């Protein structure tokens, strides 16, 4: 069960003018599951994305980058689950192209105007004929209020669908933002095995959207880790349709700050939902690092704590084994770190200072915090003014079970 998270109901997810979504069962890997999703975009949309930094990036990631770089207007996204089409070489690139061609023919657009996405088992060929056979059904299902179904259609090992919506009023206009994400394991950004899609009916100029998707990813999806594995297929895509009448060409435009904040808030909600649904997770943990010389070194410390199997298993056991946290801070890679200046808290409980256990610390206080479903580890490095947060979860017995049985 996810940690303090439930999928929004269909009526809590708002249609975005200019975007239609459809879902179908194509039996890509398993029967009786929605595994093919199509997102059709009206003309005039701007689209931007960020992708995995894994050098073994999947064929659809390679094609997405090419199609976005071509400068052609993007008119559709096609997403399959079950098979990742990663580690498939040139045959995989060909099947990704064939998928785009089939969608383009169905919608009357060029193949280069279609972005393909895949998630699932790596090193297996994508059954493109099943995708082609499923496209008429997914096309027939296209509708604007289908975000709830689409959130379910992109799931793999997720136990719940992940979605979020916001409406903000700017410049006398109502701006709608809706998004979906998937992911539960193989999660460690420079993106993670996750897919995320966000659309707004605001008009956002291409250069501004290109910058926003990076900033939003850095504030959300690039702040999460479940198991420290960077996937081959990670993608986060933003769509701006312009149909609300509120348009933005520069960061200085009136109302942009409010729209940007809402989009980042939705991104954070979608990213945190992935961690809350981490494979086998029982705890949601925020690692807040402050007092660093740079954001990068704060994240470095945050990830050292969030990745540590010893720290994560201690959280699962509700065991305040503080030495594991201090050890992670120490090996994070800050060569000139003065450990005597470091302080560590579990929620409001000061547990370490002056190079060791805090004098006032009581084991019972640490155990009380560790028993909670949501925990904040706060680390003050005492060397600057930078700060960053990383979101993670514990490691339970079920994480091993899920991944041991993943291909069966």
C-alpha positions, 0 to 999 in steps of 0.5 A, a space after each residue: 500500500 502506498 504511504 499516505 497517498 490515494 489516486 484522485 477520483 476522475 472528477 478531481 482531474 480536470 480536462 485541459 483544452 486541446 488535449 484528448 487521451 485514450 486507453 486500450 488493452 493491446 496485450 503487449 505483455 499481459 492480457 486483461 490490462 490497460 497497456 496502451 495510451 494515446 494523447 492527441 494534441 490540437 494544433 498550436 501546442 508547444 511541447 518540451 521534455 527531459 529524459 534519462 541520462 542513462 547511456 543505454 537509453 531506450 529506443 523511444 527516448 532516442 526518437 523523442 529527442 530527435 523529434 523534439 529537436 526537429 522543430 516540428 509541431 508535436 501532435 501526439 504521444 503514444 505510451 505502452 507499458 509491459 515492454 521498455 524497448 530498451 537494450 534492443 538496438 536498431 530493431 528497437 529503433 525501427 519498432 519505435 519508428 513504426 509505432 510513430 508512423 502508425 499513430 501518424 497515419 491514424 491522426 493524419 500527421 507526420 511520424 516526426 510529430 509523434 513522441 513514443 514512450 515505453 516502460 516495462 521489461 528491458 532487453 525484450 523486443 517490442 511487439 509492434 504489431 500488437 500496438 498497431 492492432 490496439 491503436 483503433 481502440 485507443 483512438 476511439 477512446 480519445 476524450 478530454 476528461 480521460 486523465 484518470 484512465 490514462 493514469 491507470 494505463 501507464 502503470 507497471 509495478 505501481 500499486 496505484 495510479 498517480 495524477 494531479 490537477 490544479 486551476 489558477 486564476 491569472 490575468 482574468 483567465 482560468 488556467 488548468 494544469 493536469 498531469 500523470 506519472 508512473 513509477 515505483 522501482 528503478 527510481 533514481 533520477 537523472 530522471 528515473 524509471 518513471 514517466 511523467 506527462 503534464 499539460 496546461 491550457 496556458 500558452 507558453 513560448 517554446 524557450 520558456 517551456 524548455 526552461 520550465 520543464 528543466 526547472 520543474 524536473 529539478 524541483 521534483 523528479 530529480 529529487 526522488 530516489 527509491 533504490 538508486 537505479 537510473 532507468 533507461 526510459 525516464 521521460 518527463 514531458 510538458 504540453 502547453 496548448 494556449 487555449 485558456 487565452 493566458 499566454 506567456 512569452 517571458 519570465 517577466 510577464 504578469 501572472 507567470 510566477 503564479 502559473 510556474 509555481 502551480 506547474 512545479 507544485 503539480 510536478 512535486 505532487 506527481 514525483 512524491 507519489 512515486 516515492 510514496 508508492 515505492 516498491 514495498 515502501 512503508 515509510 515516506 522520508 524527506 531528507 532536508 539538507 541545509 547549510 551547504 556551499 551549493 545546492 549540488 553538495 546538499 543533494 549529494 548528501 541527501 542522496 547518500 542518505 536516501 540511497 543507503 540500504 542500511 539507512 533504508 532498512 533501519 527506517 523499515 525496522 523503525 530502528 533509530 540506528 543513527 550511525 548509519 545516517 552519520 556514515 552516509 553524510 561522511 561518505 557523501 564526497 565532501 572532502 573538506 567537510 568539518 564533521 564537528 560542525 554538522 547537526 542532524 535531526 529526526 523531525 524535531 529531535 536533535 540526534 547528532 552534533 559536535 561530531 557525535 550523539 547530541 547530549 540531550 538525545 534520548 533513544 525513546 525520542 528517536 524510536 518515536 519518530 522512526 515509528 511514524 509513516 512520514 519522517 524528516 531527516 534534517 542535516 545542517 552542514 554548517 558551511 554555507 547558505 544552500 539547501 536542497 531536499 531529497 524524497 525517498 522511502 524505506 526498503 522492506 522485504 517486499 522490495 526484494 520479492 517484487 523485483 525477484 518476480 518482476 519478469 514472471 
